Amino acid sequence: MSSAKYTEYDAYAAEEAAEGKVFDVGGQDWDRVVAEARDNGDERLVVNMGPQHPSTHGVLRLILTLDGETVTECRVGIGYLHTGIEKNMEFRTWTQGTTFCTRMDYLAPIFNETAYCLGVEKLLGITDQIPERAEIIRVMMMELNRISSHLVAIATFGLELGATTVMLNGFIEREYTLDLFEEIAGLRMNMAYVRPGGVAQDLPSGAMSKLRDYLDRMPKRFQALRKLMDDNKVYKLRTQEIAHLDLTGCMALGITGPVLRATGIPWDLRKSQPYCGYETYDFDVHTQDTCDVYGRYLVRMAEMEESLKIVEQCVERLQTVKGPVMVEDKKIGWPAQLAIGADGMGNSPRHIAHIMGTSMEALIHHFKLVTEGFRVPAGQAYAAIESPRGELGAHVVSDGGTRPYRVHFRDPSFTNLQAAPAMAEGGMVADVIAAVASIDPVMGGVDR
């Protein structure tokens, strides 16, 4: 209904800006937007998509200007899921910070925890002191998490395009991954399992057999998913040459992850800037050169298959690499030799007796470590890892105290979401769904 160019609202700007009237399109001035559009007498339609829409991957809001069925302008509205996670971390100890940041990108909690802990470990100067077994477990858990995250991306994508079978299959296979998380970490999501210095606890006795069963099952299930999608004529019509974004666009917008690798560039931090010992694992970085939705789907499918290869290597190493899973420095490492009680809730009485019966000094130290936390030398560090959506970085700042002075995350969903207008504008309104789904944004990571 309006062809005016909407810009961000500025309280000090003149009512008539050079590019047209100024609106913030934030909800409070929607009636004004519609009235102005109506007065202009244009045939274009302004549509409010979200923030409660089943195809926006959460509370994402899109303001679309349509000329018939063609999208002439796409504006992204965020902030509907703001949790204040980064600010809350300033009021908790360094170890307690993992319980907050794990909830950002709730489909990739292990990655949130690892990026944060790698930053803290840099400040502590203990990067080289992390036990090898802990590093292997971290890599294994991250790759399992990559599989579960990509399964959600593909399952929801299938549902949004009308393929209910894809959604059911994707979520069924994800359940098997979450079962492994529950077996190893005690929780299916938001585990706070990775901690500064290592991981919370070693693998339980039955985990290895369940991991082998998982490795036997998943290759066949991935092939079943491919049969549903790879050569599906309807699916290819909805995804090929849709939401085009080439390498130039990705570089200009700072896009990383599968969206970037679908332009033909094998940029993966696991290879280009290895961490947690990734340089010692055998895996490939898959790319496509289609720059479209279909290429991004193929990249994610190939990445899940590569993740299985890495998990298999981790299982083999865990059979021979023994030892602690937490840094030896007792002034930093929380107790990691935990024993769960018979009810599955809390520590076992035997474990509590062991802590309290060793010595009074040990009990006092344990109490102070948990309640006050350890001190981190003043300074700042940045640690980046390859999450399912791209580069996930943690900028950690310390003033020398027991709590973070500031923690800021470079979440790939926030950065990649900038590509939505570039992908959607000029295309059909129905293709907006495919464009957003191919970005795979998680709003918990966007708003934090």
Secondary structure, 3 states (H helix, E strand, C coil): CCCCCCCCCCCCCCCEECCEECCCCCCCCHHHHHHHHHHHCCCCEEEEECCCCCCCCCCCEEEEEEECCEEEEEEEECCCCCCCHHHHHHHCCCCCHHHHHCCCCCCCHHHHHHHHHHHHHHHHCCHHHCCHHHHHHHHHHHHHHHHHHHHHHHHHHHHHCCCHHHHHHHHHHHHHHHHHHHHHHCCCCCCCCEECCEECCCCCCCHHHHHHHHHHHHHHHHHHHHHHHCCCHHHHHHHCCCCCCCHHHHHHHCCCCHHHHCCCCCCCHHHHCCCCCHHHCCCCCCCCCCCCHHHHHHHHHHHHHHHHHHHHHHHHHHHHCCCCCECCCCCCCCCCCCCECCCCCCECHHHHHHHHHHCHHHHHHHHHHHHCCCCCCCEEEEEEEEECCEEEEEEEEECCCCCCCEEEEECHHHHHCCHHHHHHCCCECCHHHHHHHHHCCCHHHHHC
